[in-house]
Amino acid sequence: MGALVVAHAPREARAEQARATTHAVLGSEAAGYDGWTEIVTEVRAVRTAFDGEVTLEVERYSSSSPDSHVLARTPVHVPAGATKRVILPLQLRHRNGGDLRVLVKNAYGQVVQRESPILNGTHAPLFTALDESLSLSQLKSTPIHTGTSSRAYDGGERLMTSHAQVDPATGRPVLPTRASSYHHVTVAGISAKSLGALEPAERDALFTWIRAGGSLVVVRAPAEAVAPYVVGDAPRAVSVRVGAGEVHVLSSETPAHDTWLDGRIVSIVASRWGVRQTPMPLGGGSAMMSQYDAVRRLLDPNEGFRPALGFAALALVGYAALVGPLAYAFARRRRRPFLPLLTTPALSIGAFATVVGVGLATKGVHGRAMHFAFVEVDSGNTAGTVRHFRTFYTGSAKDLTVKPLAEASVLDAARDDLAVGTLEIHEGGAVLEHVKTMPWQPVMVREDGVVDLGRGIRLERDGAGVKLVNGTSREMVDVVVFAPGETHFFASVPAGGQVTTVGHAGLGRDLSFENGAYAQSGMRPYRSVQWYDLRTAFSGAPHLGEDWAPLEGTSSGPVDWGSTFVLAKLTGGPKEDSGLPVTKSTTLVHVHGISEVGK
């Protein structure tokens, strides 16, 4: 009888077991309609120790019944009377019109508490205060004038503001532990004191975001040092380039009531808004896989099935002609009216074997995986940001466990733009569980993270030219060096090798161009790539256009590639993924900036 009671226990448990509060890590305004964020849940064990899990679920309603999908989960153990913070990553687009719920469940799977986090961010310039040193009341709704604004009738875009929550127990802000969670932030602000007190994971996430194109304002007291950017006497405003991003150190005695400081922040936001530093921003972009159609076509084996499908169709048309009028005409000439009873089965077997053979030859017998990756790295940096697209193609229905290829990764998968799989968060990192494949229907997993590049890739000045040093363990091929006024092509740069543009015959023209159309409105000029010319300029690189074609279709707005930069392809890659052999792997890399020799 006891077993029967357990089997029919109510799904909702008594709330006295634990209590929870939840919020978006950088505030509800920093959680937009797509891209990654993090949901923070504080779980407090009321009377006894609590063991269970915290899940992120999206619930959609159909005409028949509610449909619930677990997007992410993590186990939780809280000692009696204590509180534990749980942080779960969320791909916002996977809400897809459904209701997002944070569920705290006990060890029996019973729901102890359910919360609905408020997520109301929009596509607008956003300044996020990472501590309480800045006042946001004077900044909120300030007009932001940029050349890309489509709202000239009301003075341009309006500045949105958000702030990180403060832990009441420690007085420290609760900040993201993954760089992807800063995606919606245009400019972040923090005091020099709080910056120096960040936990290692928080600092790594913040500066990974900056190197990938983020912008940070550090507010210091007069004469306060902010190493390594400001040491000793310095101007009131100091700006330092960090990778593709910037750090702005501003001095103020009263940051909460400083109109000069507010004006500088608005100016920095205006200069950063509208132009991205990468076509695939870390943690950004839509979760709708249809937005990456060029990548999908590159990795979908079914795209190569069209010629075979045409051949099979012609074979069936020929079969219809043979078993129909041709067979009976042949039987009349031979005066054997029952001959079709023999030829028709033989022709049917032949047609069947042809169609099956074409299918086996093109689709194969065994499953496989295909990869496409885009790496962004600052010159000389040993780690870069990466977005992996991983397609899994199986001959039967499978339930895959997909592990990350890079550090600090977040993974999501979708079919027909609906989420597939559950992101399991453990101490060792994130794993995407229960990725269900269908026979001969590819499912694509997207991963954003940080990749180790050995000793890095360096661009150095070499007299009037540029020297490229490949410090990775992989060969660089189809290397295009963009220098002001000139473009150089190198077929390959071996691992540990180097090349220089000095004495090298360039193309004679620059395949990038500066677009300064928005400069008068406060936005800095940006540099674009002439993709058509890149595809046709180098006869020694027949696959250059094919490799970089997916990048052309994923940029929905202006992208600043930098004044001096490199586009190249890295050879090699994983041989196996989630139990499937990797049959195709393409890794593209964008290196930007110039390293000082000796640093």
C-alpha positions as CSV (number, residue, x, y, z in Angstrom):
1,M,0.0,0.0,0.0
2,G,2.9,2.3,0.8
3,A,4.3,1.8,-2.6
4,L,1.0,2.7,-4.1
5,V,0.9,6.0,-2.1
6,V,4.4,7.0,-3.4
7,A,3.4,6.2,-7.0
8,H,0.4,8.6,-6.7
9,A,2.1,11.3,-4.7
10,P,1.1,14.8,-5.7
11,R,3.5,16.5,-8.0
12,E,3.5,19.7,-5.9
13,A,5.3,19.3,-2.5
14,R,5.0,21.4,0.6
15,A,6.8,24.7,0.2
16,E,8.3,24.4,3.7
17,Q,11.1,22.2,2.3
18,A,12.8,25.1,0.6
19,R,12.1,28.6,-0.7
20,A,13.5,30.2,-3.8
21,T,13.8,33.6,-5.5
22,T,14.9,34.1,-9.1
23,H,16.1,36.8,-11.4
24,A,18.0,37.4,-14.6
25,V,21.7,37.8,-13.7
26,L,22.1,41.4,-15.1
27,G,18.5,42.5,-14.6
28,S,15.4,41.9,-16.7
29,E,16.3,44.6,-19.2
30,A,19.5,42.7,-20.1
31,A,17.5,39.6,-21.1
32,G,16.3,40.3,-24.7
33,Y,14.4,38.2,-27.2
34,D,17.3,36.1,-28.3
35,G,20.9,35.2,-27.4
36,W,22.1,33.8,-24.1
37,T,21.6,35.0,-20.5
38,E,21.8,33.4,-17.1
39,I,19.0,32.9,-14.6
40,V,20.0,33.2,-10.9
41,T,18.0,31.2,-8.4
42,E,18.6,31.5,-4.6
43,V,17.5,28.3,-2.8
44,R,17.1,28.4,0.9
45,A,16.6,25.2,2.9
46,V,14.0,26.0,5.6
47,R,14.2,23.3,8.3
48,T,16.2,20.4,7.1
49,A,18.9,19.9,4.4
50,F,17.4,20.1,0.9
51,D,18.4,17.8,-1.9
52,G,16.9,18.1,-5.4
53,E,17.3,20.0,-8.6
54,V,16.6,23.3,-10.2
55,T,15.2,23.2,-13.8
56,L,14.4,25.8,-16.5
57,E,11.3,24.7,-18.4
58,V,9.3,26.3,-21.2
59,E,5.6,25.4,-21.3
60,R,3.6,25.9,-24.5
61,Y,-0.1,25.4,-24.9
62,S,-1.7,23.6,-27.8
63,S,-5.3,22.7,-28.6
64,S,-4.9,19.4,-26.9
65,S,-2.7,19.8,-23.8
66,P,0.3,21.7,-22.5
67,D,3.7,20.8,-23.8
68,S,6.6,21.2,-21.4
69,H,10.3,21.0,-22.3
70,V,13.2,21.1,-19.9
71,L,15.8,23.5,-21.3
72,A,18.4,23.2,-18.5
73,R,18.8,21.6,-15.1
74,T,21.3,21.2,-12.3
75,P,21.4,19.3,-9.0
76,V,21.4,21.2,-5.8
77,H,22.2,20.4,-2.2
78,V,21.6,23.0,0.6
79,P,22.4,22.4,4.2
80,A,19.6,23.2,6.7
81,G,19.1,26.9,7.2
82,A,21.6,27.8,4.5
83,T,21.2,29.4,1.1
84,K,22.8,28.3,-2.2
85,R,23.0,30.2,-5.4
86,V,22.3,28.3,-8.7
87,I,23.0,29.9,-12.1
88,L,21.5,28.3,-15.2
89,P,22.2,29.5,-18.8
90,L,19.2,30.2,-21.0
91,Q,18.9,30.7,-24.7
92,L,16.1,33.2,-24.8
93,R,14.7,32.4,-28.2
94,H,13.8,28.9,-27.0
95,R,10.9,30.4,-25.1
96,N,9.3,30.7,-28.6
97,G,6.1,32.1,-27.3
98,G,5.9,29.8,-24.3
99,D,5.9,30.5,-20.6
100,L,9.3,30.2,-18.9
101,R,9.3,28.6,-15.5
102,V,12.0,28.0,-12.9
103,L,11.1,24.9,-10.9
104,V,12.7,23.8,-7.6
105,K,12.2,20.0,-7.2
106,N,13.0,17.7,-4.4
107,A,14.7,14.3,-4.6
108,Y,11.4,12.7,-5.6
109,G,10.8,15.0,-8.5
110,Q,8.0,16.9,-6.7
111,V,7.8,20.6,-7.3
112,V,8.6,22.5,-4.2
113,Q,8.4,26.0,-5.7
114,R,7.9,27.5,-9.2
115,E,8.9,31.0,-10.3
116,S,8.5,33.0,-13.4
117,P,11.5,35.2,-14.0
118,I,10.8,38.6,-15.5
119,L,12.5,39.0,-18.9
120,N,11.6,42.2,-20.7
121,G,14.7,43.3,-22.6
122,T,14.4,44.9,-26.1
123,H,16.7,45.5,-29.0
124,A,18.1,48.9,-27.8
125,P,21.3,50.4,-26.5
126,L,21.9,49.1,-23.0
127,F,24.1,50.3,-20.2
128,T,24.5,47.9,-17.3
129,A,25.9,48.9,-13.9
130,L,27.8,45.9,-12.4
131,D,27.8,47.4,-8.9
132,E,26.1,50.2,-7.0
133,S,28.6,53.0,-7.6
134,L,26.7,54.5,-10.5
135,S,23.3,56.2,-10.6
136,L,21.2,55.1,-13.5
137,S,18.3,57.5,-13.0
138,Q,20.0,60.2,-15.1
139,L,21.0,57.9,-17.8
140,K,17.8,55.9,-18.4
141,S,15.9,56.9,-21.6
142,T,18.6,59.3,-22.7
143,P,18.5,59.7,-26.5
144,I,21.3,57.9,-28.3
145,H,22.1,59.5,-31.7
146,T,23.7,57.1,-34.2
147,G,23.6,56.9,-37.9
148,T,22.0,53.5,-37.8
149,S,19.0,54.6,-35.8
150,S,15.7,54.3,-37.7
151,R,13.9,56.4,-35.2
152,A,15.0,59.9,-36.3
153,Y,11.5,61.2,-35.7
154,D,11.8,61.0,-31.9
155,G,15.4,61.8,-31.5
156,G,16.9,58.3,-32.0
157,E,17.1,55.3,-29.8
158,R,16.6,55.6,-26.1
159,L,19.2,54.3,-23.7
160,M,18.0,51.3,-21.6
161,T,19.7,50.6,-18.2
162,S,20.0,47.6,-16.0
163,H,22.0,46.6,-12.9
164,A,23.4,43.5,-11.3
165,Q,21.8,42.3,-8.1
166,V,23.9,42.6,-4.9
167,D,24.3,39.6,-2.5
168,P,23.0,40.9,0.8
169,A,25.3,38.5,2.7
170,T,28.5,39.7,1.2
171,G,27.6,43.1,-0.3
172,R,29.2,41.9,-3.6
173,P,27.4,42.0,-6.9
174,V,26.2,38.7,-8.5
175,L,27.8,38.7,-12.0
176,P,27.8,36.3,-14.9
177,T,30.2,33.4,-14.9
178,R,29.9,32.9,-18.7
179,A,30.9,35.6,-21.2
180,S,27.9,34.8,-23.4
181,S,25.6,36.3,-20.8
182,Y,26.9,39.8,-21.6
183,H,25.6,39.6,-25.1
184,H,22.8,42.1,-24.7
185,V,25.0,44.7,-23.0
186,T,26.3,47.6,-25.1
187,V,28.5,49.1,-22.4
188,A,29.0,47.9,-18.8
189,G,30.1,50.0,-15.9
190,I,31.9,49.2,-12.6
191,S,34.0,50.9,-9.9
192,A,37.7,50.3,-9.7
193,K,37.2,48.8,-6.2
194,S,34.6,46.3,-7.4
195,L,36.7,45.4,-10.4
196,G,39.6,44.4,-8.2
197,A,37.4,42.2,-6.0
198,L,35.8,40.1,-8.8
199,E,36.0,36.3,-8.4
200,P,38.2,34.6,-11.1
201,A,35.3,33.1,-13.0
202,E,33.5,36.5,-13.0
203,R,36.6,38.3,-14.2
204,D,37.3,35.8,-16.9
205,A,33.8,36.1,-18.2
206,L,33.9,39.9,-18.2
207,F,37.2,40.2,-20.0
208,T,36.4,37.5,-22.5
209,W,33.4,39.5,-23.4
210,I,35.5,42.7,-23.7
211,R,38.1,41.0,-26.0
212,A,35.2,39.7,-28.1
213,G,34.0,43.3,-28.7
214,G,32.5,44.5,-25.4
215,S,33.0,47.9,-23.8
216,L,33.7,48.5,-20.0
217,V,33.6,51.8,-18.1
218,V,35.7,51.7,-15.0
219,V,35.0,54.6,-12.6
220,R,37.9,55.5,-10.2
221,A,38.5,58.1,-7.6
222,P,41.1,60.8,-8.5
223,A,44.7,59.4,-8.2
224,E,43.3,55.8,-7.8
225,A,45.3,53.2,-9.8
226,V,43.5,50.8,-12.2
227,A,46.2,48.4,-13.2
228,P,47.3,47.8,-15.9
229,Y,45.4,50.7,-17.6
230,V,46.1,53.6,-15.2
231,V,49.0,53.7,-12.8
232,G,49.9,57.0,-11.2
233,D,48.9,60.4,-12.7
234,A,46.6,60.1,-15.7
235,P,44.0,62.2,-17.6
236,R,40.5,62.2,-16.3
237,A,39.5,59.9,-19.2
238,V,41.7,57.1,-20.5
239,S,40.6,54.6,-23.2
240,V,42.5,51.4,-23.9
241,R,41.9,48.9,-26.7
242,V,41.5,45.3,-25.4
243,G,41.1,42.8,-28.2
244,A,38.1,43.9,-30.2
245,G,36.7,45.8,-27.3
246,E,37.6,48.7,-25.1
247,V,38.2,49.7,-21.5
248,H,37.4,53.3,-20.5
249,V,38.8,54.5,-17.2
250,L,37.0,57.6,-16.0
251,S,37.8,59.6,-12.9
252,S,35.1,61.1,-10.7
253,E,34.8,62.2,-7.1
254,T,31.0,61.8,-7.0
255,P,30.1,59.2,-9.7
256,A,26.4,59.1,-8.5
257,H,26.0,62.9,-9.2
258,D,28.4,63.7,-12.0
259,T,27.0,65.2,-15.2
260,W,30.3,65.0,-17.0
261,L,30.5,61.2,-16.2
262,D,27.0,60.7,-17.4
263,G,27.8,62.5,-20.7
264,R,30.9,60.4,-21.3
265,I,29.0,57.2,-20.7
266,V,26.3,58.3,-23.2
267,S,28.9,59.2,-25.7
268,I,30.6,55.8,-25.3
269,V,27.3,53.9,-25.7
270,A,26.6,55.9,-28.9
271,S,29.9,55.1,-30.4
272,R,29.5,51.3,-29.7
273,W,25.8,51.0,-30.6
274,G,25.0,49.7,-34.1
275,V,28.3,48.3,-35.3
276,R,29.3,44.8,-34.2
277,Q,32.9,43.7,-33.8
278,T,32.1,40.2,-35.2
279,P,29.6,38.6,-37.5
280,M,28.9,35.9,-34.8
281,P,29.0,37.7,-31.4
282,L,29.7,35.4,-28.5
283,G,26.3,34.3,-27.0
284,G,24.4,36.4,-29.5
285,G,22.3,35.7,-32.5
286,S,19.0,33.9,-32.9
287,A,18.5,30.4,-31.7
288,M,16.4,29.9,-34.8
289,M,18.5,27.6,-36.8
290,S,16.8,28.9,-40.0
291,Q,18.8,32.0,-39.5
292,Y,21.9,30.0,-40.2
293,D,20.7,28.5,-43.5
294,A,24.1,28.9,-45.2
295,V,25.8,26.9,-42.4
296,R,23.0,24.3,-42.5
297,R,23.4,23.8,-46.3
298,L,27.2,23.4,-45.8
299,L,26.7,20.7,-43.2
300,D,23.6,18.9,-44.4
301,P,24.4,15.7,-46.3
302,N,20.9,15.9,-47.9
303,E,22.0,18.9,-49.8
304,G,24.3,16.7,-51.8
305,F,21.5,14.2,-52.4
306,R,19.8,16.3,-55.1
307,P,21.8,15.1,-58.1
308,A,21.3,11.5,-56.9
309,L,17.6,12.2,-56.4
310,G,17.4,13.4,-60.0
311,F,19.2,10.3,-61.2
312,A,16.7,8.1,-59.2
313,A,13.8,10.0,-60.7
314,L,15.1,9.4,-64.2
315,A,15.6,5.7,-63.4
316,L,11.9,5.5,-62.3
317,V,10.7,7.2,-65.4
318,G,12.7,4.8,-67.5
319,Y,11.3,1.9,-65.5
320,A,7.7,3.1,-66.1
321,A,8.4,3.3,-69.8
322,L,10.0,-0.1,-69.9
323,V,7.3,-2.0,-68.0
324,G,4.6,-0.1,-69.9
325,P,4.4,0.5,-73.6
326,L,7.9,-0.7,-74.4
327,A,7.4,-4.1,-72.7
328,Y,4.1,-4.8,-74.5
329,A,5.4,-3.6,-77.9
330,F,8.4,-6.0,-77.5
331,A,6.0,-8.8,-76.5
332,R,3.9,-8.2,-79.6
333,R,6.9,-8.3,-81.9
334,R,8.0,-11.5,-80.4
335,R,4.4,-12.8,-80.4
336,R,4.7,-13.8,-76.8
337,P,1.8,-12.0,-75.0
338,F,2.8,-13.4,-71.6
339,L,6.4,-12.2,-71.8
340,P,5.6,-9.1,-69.6
341,L,4.9,-11.5,-66.7
342,L,8.6,-12.3,-66.7
343,T,10.1,-8.9,-67.6
344,T,8.1,-6.8,-65.3
345,P,9.3,-8.5,-62.0
346,A,12.9,-8.4,-63.3
347,L,12.6,-4.7,-64.2
348,S,11.0,-4.0,-60.8
349,I,13.8,-5.7,-59.0
350,G,16.3,-3.7,-61.1
351,A,14.5,-0.4,-60.4
352,F,14.3,-1.1,-56.7
353,A,18.0,-2.0,-56.5
354,T,18.9,1.1,-58.4
355,V,16.9,3.4,-56.1
356,V,18.2,1.7,-52.9
357,G,21.8,1.7,-54.3
358,V,21.6,5.4,-55.0
359,G,20.3,6.0,-51.5
360,L,23.1,3.9,-49.9
361,A,25.8,5.5,-52.0
362,T,24.7,9.1,-51.1
363,K,23.3,8.8,-47.6
364,G,25.6,6.0,-46.4
365,V,24.9,3.2,-44.0
366,H,26.4,4.7,-40.8
367,G,25.8,8.0,-39.0
368,R,28.3,10.8,-39.1
369,A,28.9,14.3,-37.8
370,M,30.1,17.5,-39.6
371,H,31.6,20.7,-38.0
372,F,31.8,24.3,-38.9
373,A,33.6,26.7,-36.5
374,F,34.4,30.4,-36.5
375,V,37.1,31.6,-34.2
376,E,37.7,35.3,-33.2
377,V,41.1,36.1,-31.5
378,D,43.1,39.2,-30.8
379,S,46.6,39.2,-32.1
380,G,48.9,37.5,-29.6
381,N,46.1,36.2,-27.4
382,T,46.4,32.5,-26.5
383,A,42.6,32.0,-26.3
384,G,39.8,33.1,-28.6
385,T,36.1,33.0,-28.7
386,V,34.5,30.3,-30.9
387,R,31.1,29.4,-32.3
388,H,30.8,25.7,-33.3
389,F,28.0,24.4,-35.5
390,R,27.9,20.6,-35.1
391,T,25.5,18.6,-37.3
392,F,24.6,15.0,-36.4
393,Y,23.3,12.7,-39.1
394,T,22.2,9.2,-38.2
395,G,20.5,6.3,-40.0
396,S,18.2,5.5,-37.1
397,A,16.7,7.4,-34.2
398,K,19.3,8.0,-31.5
399,D,19.5,9.7,-28.1
400,L,22.8,11.5,-28.1
401,T,24.8,13.1,-25.3
402,V,26.8,16.1,-26.8
403,K,29.8,17.3,-24.8
404,P,31.3,20.7,-25.4
405,L,34.4,21.1,-27.6
406,A,35.5,24.4,-26.0
407,E,35.8,25.8,-22.5
408,A,33.0,27.8,-20.7
409,S,30.6,26.6,-23.4
410,V,26.9,26.9,-23.7
411,L,25.2,24.5,-26.1
412,D,21.7,24.4,-27.7
413,A,20.1,22.4,-30.4
414,A,17.0,22.9,-32.5
415,R,14.9,21.2,-35.1
416,D,12.3,23.3,-37.0
417,D,13.3,26.1,-34.6
418,L,12.1,24.2,-31.5
419,A,14.6,23.3,-28.8
420,V,16.0,19.8,-28.7
421,G,17.8,18.4,-25.7
422,T,18.4,19.5,-22.1
423,L,21.5,21.4,-20.9
424,E,22.8,19.6,-17.8
425,I,25.0,21.8,-15.6
426,H,27.5,20.0,-13.3
427,E,30.7,21.1,-11.6
428,G,32.6,19.9,-14.6
429,G,30.7,22.1,-17.0
430,A,27.7,21.8,-19.3
431,V,26.6,18.8,-21.3
432,L,23.6,18.7,-23.7
433,E,21.6,15.5,-23.0
434,H,18.8,13.8,-24.8
435,V,19.5,15.2,-28.3
436,K,17.2,13.0,-30.3
437,T,17.9,12.4,-33.9
438,M,15.6,11.1,-36.6
439,P,16.7,8.8,-39.5
440,W,18.6,10.8,-42.1
441,Q,17.4,14.1,-40.7
442,P,20.3,16.3,-39.5
443,V,20.0,18.0,-36.2
444,M,22.4,21.0,-35.6
445,V,23.9,21.9,-32.2
446,R,25.3,25.4,-31.7
447,E,28.1,26.0,-29.2
448,D,29.5,29.3,-27.9
449,G,32.7,29.1,-25.9
450,V,36.4,29.8,-25.5
451,V,39.1,27.9,-27.5
452,D,42.8,27.4,-26.6
453,L,45.1,28.5,-29.4
454,G,48.4,27.4,-27.9
455,R,50.9,30.3,-28.2
456,G,48.3,32.2,-30.2
457,I,48.5,33.9,-33.6
458,R,50.4,37.2,-33.8
459,L,50.4,40.1,-36.3
460,E,53.5,42.2,-35.9
461,R,54.8,45.2,-37.7
462,D,57.7,44.3,-40.0
463,G,59.1,47.6,-41.2
464,A,56.6,48.9,-43.7
465,G,54.9,45.5,-43.8
466,V,53.2,43.0,-41.5
467,K,54.5,39.7,-40.2
468,L,52.1,36.8,-39.3
469,V,53.3,34.2,-36.7
470,N,51.3,31.0,-36.3
471,G,51.8,29.9,-32.7
472,T,49.1,27.2,-32.9
473,S,49.5,23.5,-33.4
474,R,47.5,23.6,-36.6
475,E,48.4,24.7,-40.1
476,M,46.8,27.8,-41.5
477,V,45.7,27.6,-45.1
478,D,44.1,30.1,-47.5
479,V,45.5,32.9,-45.5
480,V,44.4,36.5,-46.5
481,V,46.3,39.4,-44.8
482,F,44.4,42.7,-44.9
483,A,46.8,45.6,-44.4
484,P,45.8,49.3,-45.1
485,G,45.7,49.8,-48.8
486,E,46.8,46.2,-49.7
487,T,45.8,42.6,-49.5
488,H,48.2,39.6,-49.5
489,F,47.4,35.9,-50.0
490,F,49.5,33.0,-48.6
491,A,48.6,29.4,-49.5
492,S,49.7,28.2,-46.1
493,V,51.5,29.0,-42.8
494,P,52.7,25.9,-41.0
495,A,52.3,25.4,-37.3
496,G,55.0,27.4,-35.6
497,G,55.9,29.1,-38.9
498,Q,55.6,32.7,-40.0
499,V,55.3,34.8,-43.2
500,T,55.7,38.5,-44.0
501,T,54.3,40.9,-46.5
502,V,57.7,42.5,-47.0
503,G,58.9,41.5,-50.5
504,H,55.7,39.6,-51.1
505,A,53.6,40.4,-54.2
506,G,50.2,41.7,-53.0
507,L,47.0,41.9,-54.9
508,G,47.6,45.6,-55.6
509,R,44.4,46.7,-53.9
510,D,42.6,46.5,-50.6
511,L,39.7,44.0,-50.4
512,S,38.3,45.8,-47.4
513,F,36.9,49.3,-47.2
514,E,36.2,51.9,-44.6
515,N,32.6,53.0,-44.2
516,G,32.4,56.4,-42.6
517,A,28.8,57.2,-43.5
518,Y,27.7,57.3,-39.9
519,A,30.7,59.2,-38.5
520,Q,29.0,62.6,-38.4
521,S,26.3,61.1,-36.1
522,G,28.8,60.0,-33.4
523,M,29.4,56.4,-34.7
524,R,33.0,55.6,-35.5
525,P,33.8,54.5,-39.1
526,Y,34.0,50.7,-39.5
527,R,35.8,48.4,-41.9
528,S,34.0,45.9,-44.1
529,V,35.1,43.1,-46.3
530,Q,34.4,43.1,-50.1
531,W,33.1,39.5,-50.1
532,Y,32.5,39.2,-53.9
533,D,36.0,40.3,-54.7
534,L,37.4,38.0,-52.0
535,R,35.7,35.0,-53.7
536,T,37.2,35.8,-57.1
537,A,40.5,37.5,-56.5
538,F,42.8,34.5,-55.7
539,S,43.0,31.8,-58.3
540,G,45.1,29.6,-55.9
541,A,42.3,29.3,-53.4
542,P,39.3,27.7,-55.2
543,H,37.5,26.9,-51.9
544,L,38.0,30.4,-50.3
545,G,34.6,31.7,-51.3
546,E,32.8,28.5,-50.4
547,D,34.4,28.4,-46.9
548,W,33.6,32.0,-46.0
549,A,30.1,32.1,-47.7
550,P,28.3,31.3,-44.4
551,L,29.8,34.4,-42.8
552,E,28.2,36.6,-45.4
553,G,24.7,35.5,-44.6
554,T,24.9,35.7,-40.8
555,S,25.7,39.4,-40.5
556,S,22.4,41.3,-40.0
557,G,24.2,44.6,-39.5
558,P,27.5,46.5,-39.9
559,V,30.6,44.6,-38.8
560,D,33.9,46.2,-38.1
561,W,36.6,43.7,-39.1
562,G,39.5,46.0,-38.1
563,S,42.1,48.1,-39.9
564,T,44.7,45.3,-40.0
565,F,43.4,41.7,-39.8
566,V,43.7,38.1,-41.1
567,L,41.2,35.7,-42.4
568,A,42.4,32.1,-42.6
569,K,41.4,28.4,-42.3
570,L,42.8,26.1,-39.7
571,T,43.4,22.5,-40.7
572,G,42.6,19.5,-38.6
573,G,39.8,19.1,-36.0
574,P,38.1,16.4,-34.0
575,K,37.8,13.0,-35.5
576,E,34.9,11.8,-33.4
577,D,31.9,13.5,-31.9
578,S,29.3,11.9,-29.6
579,G,30.1,8.5,-30.9
580,L,29.9,9.5,-34.6
581,P,32.9,9.9,-36.9
582,V,33.5,13.5,-38.1
583,T,33.6,13.4,-41.9
584,K,33.9,17.2,-42.5
585,S,35.4,19.9,-40.4
586,T,35.9,23.5,-41.3
587,T,37.5,26.0,-38.8
588,L,37.8,29.6,-39.9
589,V,39.7,32.2,-37.9
590,H,39.6,36.0,-37.8
591,V,42.8,37.6,-36.2
592,H,42.6,41.3,-35.5
593,G,45.0,43.9,-34.1
594,I,48.7,44.4,-34.0
595,S,50.9,43.0,-31.3
596,E,53.9,45.0,-30.0
597,V,57.1,43.0,-30.5
598,G,58.4,41.6,-27.2
599,K,55.0,41.7,-25.5
